[in-house]
């Protein structure tokens, strides 16, 4: 029989004559008709078999290896004594044998149906395949998200100059993807597909998701506390003015200072624009309605103005938001003022500035490094003096003092005729070998060293009480420095320095030569004040009648100390430090000193009588001396609710704006001149992921993928 005629055999009945399902009685009647009415049909194809006894070759999975007909033998049409039944409505229906006559090419795949009963339905098998695809895609996405998290946490750039396949260096993100592909075949296969999660749109969306989760985590903790303090400052970055917005809050009784965002305030840098930027930053974190109990900025008039400054505009909405002038800034202003009180001090700092400019030139810098190596000195760079960088003055003075011998020898070599810098070197050499310069840098190094330590304490101070203690310690030290024994030790150091390096002979005997000049007299009304300048008079009027030691003490040493003490008393006055004293009383459980805090934050429902009673109980519970660490371990919210709230308020008060200052360092590293075209949102998101790296590290890649998948319909199967 021709195979083609077999498969093309005309139907013997119309389609309406049969139904795909039949009852069990119809099946038995049709078996005989099927065996007698299909001439030429292969017996193996139409043989009557039993559902229980039919035997076929079985694969390892339990399914029939060869369950379909072949072209040479024709379709397989088993004649079962009973076909599997399915309930349709109220009737159990089964396959009808009449379809063998209607459609001679039809097959009944019994063994495949039997395997389907054991391995699951077609829908189940398709669902299992779908789940496998989703799982594979999610694993690939999680690895891509982890790469983005790593680069953002480390503050590294993502993209390169060119990212073509033939470029060897394709940027950090694609390079890490290539590294993963090298050791992960599944990652490599996904990487070769069209949608491989390497586009900048995908990167920006994942970066935004990560930053959003970090801000949500911060907002969650702030909402638990119920109030916060704002820390803000602004700086220039790549032709834009960026406002850094940070907050301070407590988690339990642990202090947290977190960066929120950068806001571009280039369009409006006045008080109204800065306030709008602060509110925009808080709103981006979901903190717009949280009460602000304090605010800390620098001393610029636009920030600290009591009429229309930023702090006053914030207080119009939150009357209890006290303004705290950054204490590190205030101490720097004290230092700046003390360095301008004497002509020799100003001259010495100008000389150091010129030294920096000279040795910044490559050939001179190389000469300076070689001289340090020749003299077996530890290499140290000269730092440029600055009015705004807090630690700068101490570093530059200490560098010149420690590298004095190398600097002098370099200047001596450079002042030879024919040298490009001979004129400048000759002048600097002349100044540096004078006794006035040596005395100035030694006095400055001793004073600035203590101020530098205080600056560090203020930047790292956790509470206002710690800051007040640091300022008080500095004032006490400066008062001790005015004693004669302290000056004698300083003068001995000057003499040893001159003998070791300059060969200057310092004479301590009084100078009596020359005609005595008329002594200037300070008006009686100014006898209790420091007069840093004179009118038409020189400081050297009395130098001929006293020793060099006494002259430098009177003209240089004491004016610097007295100016610093006077500025400390003025800028850190009792009124300005009233809250610091109250915080100290809270941390020592002194109920007599907490009045300023209770009156300022009366709207926070802290019962005055109950809080004093709780403090009395704590004083009986905690052994003396009472410290903040002991209070943190002992005080519980359910046991001492009023004092717990008061303690949180005292801990939330900011000390300085150092958090914003630190963010500017990150700003300049992320948005450098190679990445100046970065969009504002991406820049702000990358900044928070880098600054708050501890929160970034805790982000779950699975959670990020879930949010990414649910935001909108994706081209890659993720659920």
Protein Blocks (a to p, Z undefined) as FASTA:
>chain_A
ZZklmmmpccfbdfklpcfbdcfklmmmmmmmmmmmmghiafklmcccdfklpccdddfk
opafblcccfknopaddddfbdcdddehjbccdddfklmmmmmmbccdfklmmmmmmnop
fklmmmmmmmmmmmmmmmmmmmmmmmmmmmmmnopafbdfblcfklmbgojklmmmmmmm
mmmmklmmmmmmmblolafklmmmmmmmmmmmmmmmmmmmmmmnopacdddddddeehia
cddddddddehjaccdddfbdcdfklpmcfklmmmmmmmmmmmnopmmpccfbdcddfbf
klmpcklgmklmmmmmmmmlccdddfklmmmmmmmmmmmmpfklmmmmmmmmmmmmmmmp
mklmmmmmmmmmmnopacdddddddfklmklmmmmmmmmmmmmmmmmmmmmmmmpghiak
lmmmmmmmmmmmpmklmmmmmmmmmmmmmmmmmmmmmmmpmbfklmmmmmmmmmmmmmmm
mpmklmmmmmmmmmmmmmmmnopacdfbdcfedjddddddddfklmmpccfbcehiafkl
mmmmccfklmmmmmmmmmmmmmmmmmmmmmmcfklmmmmmmmmmmmnopaklmmmmmmmm
mmnopafklmmmmmmmmmmmpccdddfklmmmmpcfklmmmlmmmmmmmmmpcfblmlmm
mmmmmmmmmmccklmmpcfklmmmmmmmmmmmmlmmmpcfklmmmmmmmmpccfbdfZZ
